[in-house]
Amino acid sequence: MIDNPYYSPAVHQDYTLVSIGALDLEEGGTLPDVQLAVRTWGTLNEAKDNAILIPTWYSGTHQIWADAYVGEGHALDPAKYFIVCVNQIGGGLSTSPHNAEDAVSMSKFPKVRIGDDVVAQERLLREHFGIERLALVVGGSMGAQQTYEWAVRFPEKVRRAAPIAGTAKNTPHDFLFTETLNEQIWSDPGWNGGEYASNSEVADGLTRHAHLWATMGFSTEFWKQEKWSALGFASKEEFLTNFLEPYFTAMDPNDLLAMAWKWQRGDVSRHTGGDLAAALGRITAKTFVMPISEDMFFPVRDCAAEQALVPGSELRVIDDVHGHLGLFAVDPGFIPQVDALLGELLASPAD
C-alpha cells in the first residue's frame, strides 16, 4: 500500500467510501473488500425514480463532474435529481492497486473488467440506496463504456443512457494506442514489475505517458489553432510541461495500468457470443450517443456505427476542436452543448 497525496480529500473533495463486500471478478479471483468512492448530489425522492448514475473515466474522478457538469443551471441539477458518481475500481479513490490490502495490492491486483465495475455499482445502488431503476446513466470515455455495459447488462434498470465520447466495443486501433500508453510505464526501470515504493520512481515513464496524451488526447486542430493559449500558456512546450506532465506524474502507475487494461477490453458483445448487434439490440433505454467531433480515440464514425445498432437511439455530435480531452470542459462551448443534449434526453419519455 502506497501513500499518494494525489488521492486524498484535499484534491478530490466530498466523497464517501462505501464497502460493498467481496467482489468475484469476471476474469477470476476476488477482491475481498471493495471500497467504492462515492459522491452524491441532491435528494432521492420517495418513489426513488429520480436517480442519475455517473461512472468515471480513465484518470478522472468525481471531481471533474463536480467542477463542470453538476449543479444549478445544468441539466444534471441536484434540485431535480439524486446524482450518484461512483469512482471506478482501479481509479485511485475506490479500491485500486496502490491502496488495496496486501493480498491484492500493487502487482498482485487482479484483472478487473468494465462489467465488474457495473456489477459493483448495481450492488451499491440497490443495497446502499435502495435504487432499482435509473432515470439516466451518463459517462464519458471509460464512463461511456460503463454506460453501454449498464444498458446491455441491466436493460430493465436503465431508462435513459448517454454515452459521451466512448464506444460499446473498443476498436483495434484504440487498443493499440492504449498499449503505447502502457509501454511508457512498463519501460521505466523504476516500475520494477509494479513493485515500486513511490509513483515518483516511475516519473520518467509517466512523463512519456503524458506526452502521448498530447498527441492523441487533443486533436490536430487543437495544436494548429494554438488553443493552449486560451488556457493561459505561452507555448505548446509550456502547456506540455506545466499542464499535462504534472497531471499524470502525480498518479499511480499501477492504477493507470489497471484502468487501461479494462479500457482496452471494453466490449458489450461478450454478453452475446461476440455479436455486437445482438448485444446493442438488448438496449431499451432512450439513448443519445454523443461523440466529440474531433475525438481521435473514439471518432464519430465509430460511435455512429454502434448507434445505428441501438433501437430508437439518436446520434448527437458535440462540436469541440479540443478532441477527446474536451471532456475536461476546457472549451467554454462544451458544457452548454452537453447540458442542452442531456436536458433534451431527460425531458423525453422513457419506459
C-alpha positions in Angstrom: 0.0 0.0 0.0 1.4 3.4 -1.0 0.6 6.8 0.4 0.0 9.1 -2.5 -1.3 12.6 -1.6 -3.0 13.0 -5.0 -5.7 10.5 -4.0 -6.9 12.4 -1.0 -9.9 14.5 0.1 -7.7 17.6 -0.3 -7.6 17.1 -4.0 -10.8 15.1 -4.6 -13.4 16.5 -2.3 -16.7 15.5 -0.7 -16.7 11.7 -1.3 -17.5 8.8 0.9 -16.0 5.3 0.9 -18.7 2.6 0.9 -17.9 -1.0 1.3 -19.9 -3.4 -0.9 -18.0 -6.5 0.4 -16.2 -9.1 -1.7 -16.5 -8.9 -5.5 -15.9 -12.0 -7.6 -14.4 -11.0 -10.9 -15.1 -12.0 -14.5 -11.5 -12.9 -15.1 -11.3 -15.0 -12.0 -10.2 -14.1 -8.5 -11.9 -12.0 -5.9 -11.4 -8.5 -4.5 -12.0 -9.2 -0.8 -13.5 -5.9 0.4 -14.3 -3.4 -2.4 -14.5 0.2 -1.2 -16.2 2.5 -3.7 -15.6 6.2 -3.5 -19.0 7.8 -4.0 -20.0 11.4 -4.4 -23.7 12.3 -4.3 -25.7 15.5 -5.0 -29.4 16.2 -4.4 -32.1 14.1 -2.7 -33.6 10.7 -3.6 -37.3 11.2 -3.9 -39.9 8.9 -2.2 -40.5 7.0 -5.4 -36.7 6.5 -5.9 -37.1 7.3 -9.6 -35.0 10.5 -9.9 -31.6 8.8 -9.7 -28.8 9.5 -12.1 -25.6 7.5 -12.2 -22.2 8.8 -13.4 -19.4 6.4 -13.8 -15.9 7.9 -14.2 -13.3 7.8 -17.0 -9.6 6.9 -17.2 -7.6 9.1 -14.8 -10.7 11.2 -13.9 -12.7 11.2 -10.7 -16.0 12.6 -9.5 -14.2 16.0 -9.1 -14.4 17.0 -12.8 -18.2 16.3 -12.7 -18.5 18.4 -9.6 -16.4 21.2 -11.1 -18.0 21.4 -14.5 -21.1 19.2 -15.1 -23.3 19.1 -12.0 -25.1 22.0 -10.3 -27.8 24.6 -10.5 -28.5 25.7 -14.1 -27.1 22.4 -15.5 -29.1 19.5 -16.9 -27.6 17.5 -14.0 -29.4 19.6 -11.4 -29.4 18.4 -7.8 -32.6 20.3 -7.2 -34.3 17.8 -9.5 -32.2 14.7 -9.4 -30.3 12.5 -6.9 -27.0 12.2 -8.7 -24.5 9.5 -7.8 -21.0 9.5 -9.1 -19.1 6.2 -8.5 -15.3 6.3 -9.0 -14.3 3.2 -10.9 -12.3 0.4 -9.4 -8.6 1.0 -10.0 -9.2 4.7 -10.4 -7.2 5.6 -7.3 -10.0 6.6 -4.9 -12.0 3.3 -4.9 -10.2 0.1 -4.3 -7.1 0.2 -6.5 -3.7 -1.4 -6.8 -1.9 1.3 -4.7 -4.4 1.3 -1.8 -5.7 -2.3 -1.7 -5.0 -4.7 1.1 -1.7 -6.5 0.8 -3.0 -9.7 -0.7 -4.2 -7.9 -3.8 -2.1 -4.8 -3.8 0.3 -3.4 -6.4 1.4 -6.1 -8.9 -0.9 -8.7 -7.3 -4.0 -6.7 -8.2 -6.3 -8.9 -10.3 -7.7 -8.0 -13.7 -10.9 -6.0 -13.4 -13.3 -5.6 -16.4 -15.9 -2.9 -17.2 -18.5 -5.5 -16.3 -17.1 -5.9 -12.8 -17.4 -2.1 -12.2 -21.0 -2.2 -13.3 -21.9 -5.2 -11.1 -20.3 -3.4 -8.2 -22.2 -0.2 -9.0 -25.5 -2.0 -9.3 -24.9 -3.7 -5.9 -24.1 -0.3 -4.3 -27.2 1.4 -5.7 -29.5 -1.4 -4.7 -28.1 -2.3 -1.3 -26.9 1.1 -0.1 -29.5 3.5 -1.6 -32.4 1.1 -2.5 -32.3 2.2 -6.1 -33.7 -0.3 -8.6 -34.0 1.9 -11.7 -32.1 4.9 -13.0 -33.5 7.9 -14.8 -30.2 8.2 -16.6 -26.8 6.7 -16.8 -24.3 9.2 -18.3 -20.5 8.9 -18.6 -17.6 10.0 -20.8 -14.9 7.8 -22.3 -14.5 4.8 -20.0 -17.6 6.1 -18.3 -19.3 5.7 -21.7 -18.1 2.1 -21.8 -19.7 1.6 -18.4 -22.9 3.3 -19.6 -23.2 0.9 -22.5 -22.5 -2.0 -20.2 -25.3 -0.9 -17.9 -27.8 -0.6 -20.7 -26.9 -4.0 -22.1 -26.4 -5.9 -18.9 -29.3 -4.4 -16.9 -31.7 -3.0 -19.6 -34.7 -3.1 -17.2 -32.8 -0.8 -14.8 -31.8 2.0 -17.2 -34.5 4.4 -18.5 -32.1 6.7 -20.4 -28.5 6.4 -21.4 -25.9 9.0 -22.7 -22.5 7.5 -23.6 -20.3 10.5 -24.3 -17.1 10.1 -26.3 -16.8 6.3 -26.0 -17.7 3.1 -27.6 -19.5 -0.1 -26.7 -16.8 -2.2 -28.2 -13.2 -0.9 -28.2 -11.6 -0.8 -31.6 -8.3 -2.4 -32.6 -6.7 1.0 -33.2 -7.7 2.3 -29.8 -6.4 -0.9 -28.2 -3.0 -0.5 -29.8 -2.7 3.2 -28.9 -3.6 2.4 -25.3 -0.9 -0.2 -25.3 1.7 2.5 -26.2 0.5 4.4 -23.2 1.1 1.4 -21.0 4.5 0.8 -22.6 5.8 4.1 -21.4 5.2 2.9 -17.8 6.4 -0.7 -18.3 9.7 0.5 -19.9 10.7 2.7 -17.0 13.1 0.7 -14.8 11.6 2.3 -11.8 8.3 0.5 -12.4 10.1 -2.7 -11.2 7.3 -5.0 -12.3 4.8 -3.0 -10.4 6.6 -3.1 -7.1 7.9 0.5 -6.8 7.9 2.3 -3.5 6.5 5.6 -4.9 5.0 6.9 -8.1 8.0 9.3 -8.2 10.2 6.3 -9.1 8.3 6.0 -12.3 8.4 9.7 -13.2 10.1 9.2 -16.5 7.6 6.7 -17.7 4.7 8.8 -16.6 6.2 11.9 -18.3 6.4 10.0 -21.6 2.9 8.7 -21.0 1.7 12.4 -20.7 3.4 13.2 -24.0 1.4 10.6 -25.8 -1.8 12.1 -24.4 -0.7 15.3 -26.1 -0.6 13.7 -29.5 -3.9 11.8 -29.3 -5.9 13.2 -26.4 -6.0 16.6 -28.1 -6.8 17.0 -31.8 -4.6 18.2 -34.6 -6.8 21.3 -34.7 -6.2 22.0 -31.0 -2.5 22.3 -31.8 -2.9 24.1 -35.1 -5.2 26.7 -33.6 -2.9 27.1 -30.5 -5.8 26.5 -28.2 -3.4 26.1 -25.3 -3.0 29.9 -25.4 -6.6 30.4 -24.2 -5.7 28.3 -21.2 -3.0 30.7 -20.2 0.1 29.1 -21.6 2.7 30.9 -23.7 3.7 28.0 -25.9 2.9 24.4 -26.6 6.0 23.3 -24.7 4.9 25.2 -21.6 1.4 23.6 -21.9 3.0 20.2 -22.0 5.4 20.8 -19.2 3.1 22.7 -16.8 -0.3 21.1 -17.6 -0.1 17.5 -18.9 3.1 16.4 -17.3 2.1 17.4 -13.7 -1.4 15.9 -14.3 -0.1 12.3 -15.0 3.1 12.2 -12.9 1.0 12.7 -9.8 -0.8 9.5 -10.4 -0.1 5.9 -9.5 1.3 3.8 -12.4 -0.4 0.6 -11.4 -3.8 2.4 -11.1 -3.4 3.7 -14.6 -2.4 0.3 -15.9 -5.4 -1.4 -14.2 -7.8 1.1 -15.8 -6.1 0.8 -19.2 -6.4 -3.0 -19.2 -10.2 -2.8 -18.9 -10.5 0.1 -21.2 -8.7 -1.9 -23.9 -11.1 -4.8 -23.4 -14.4 -2.9 -23.1 -16.9 -5.0 -25.2 -20.6 -5.4 -24.5 -20.7 -8.2 -27.2 -19.2 -10.5 -24.6 -22.8 -11.0 -23.4 -23.9 -12.3 -26.8 -21.0 -14.5 -28.0 -19.3 -11.7 -29.9 -22.4 -10.4 -31.7 -22.4 -6.7 -31.2 -25.7 -6.1 -33.0 -27.4 -8.6 -30.7 -25.9 -7.0 -27.6 -26.8 -3.4 -28.5 -30.2 -4.7 -29.6 -30.9 -5.5 -25.9 -30.9 -1.8 -25.0 -34.4 -0.5 -24.1 -33.2 2.9 -22.7 -33.8 6.1 -24.6 -30.3 6.6 -25.8 -28.3 9.6 -27.1 -24.9 8.6 -28.4 -22.7 11.7 -28.0 -19.3 11.6 -29.7 -17.0 14.6 -29.8 -16.4 15.9 -33.4 -12.5 15.9 -33.3 -12.1 12.9 -31.0 -9.1 10.8 -32.1 -9.7 8.0 -29.6 -13.4 7.4 -30.3 -14.1 9.0 -33.7 -17.6 10.0 -34.7 -17.7 7.2 -37.4 -17.0 4.5 -34.8 -19.7 5.9 -32.4 -22.2 6.3 -35.3 -21.8 2.7 -36.4 -22.7 1.5 -33.0 -25.5 4.0 -32.6 -27.2 2.5 -35.7 -27.5 -0.8 -33.8 -29.2 0.7 -30.7 -33.0 0.6 -31.0 -34.6 4.1 -31.1 -31.3 5.8 -30.4 -30.1 9.2 -31.7 -26.6 10.4 -32.7 -25.8 13.8 -31.3 -22.3 15.1 -32.1 -20.7 17.6 -29.7 -18.6 20.1 -31.6 -15.2 20.7 -30.0 -11.8 21.0 -31.6 -10.1 20.0 -28.3 -10.8 16.4 -29.1 -11.1 13.7 -26.6 -9.8 15.8 -23.7 -12.6 18.2 -24.4 -14.3 16.1 -21.8 -12.5 18.2 -19.2 -14.6 21.1 -20.3 -11.6 23.3 -21.3 -13.7 25.0 -24.0 -16.4 27.3 -22.8 -18.7 26.0 -25.5 -18.5 22.4 -24.4 -20.7 22.2 -21.3 -23.6 24.2 -22.9 -23.8 21.6 -25.6 -23.8 18.8 -23.1 -26.4 20.5 -21.0 -28.7 21.0 -24.0 -28.5 17.4 -25.0 -28.9 15.9 -21.6 -31.7 18.3 -20.9 -33.5 17.1 -24.0 -32.9 13.5 -23.1 -34.1 13.9 -19.6 -37.2 15.6 -20.8 -38.0 12.8 -23.3 -40.4 10.0 -22.4 -38.7 6.7 -21.4 -40.2 3.4 -20.3 
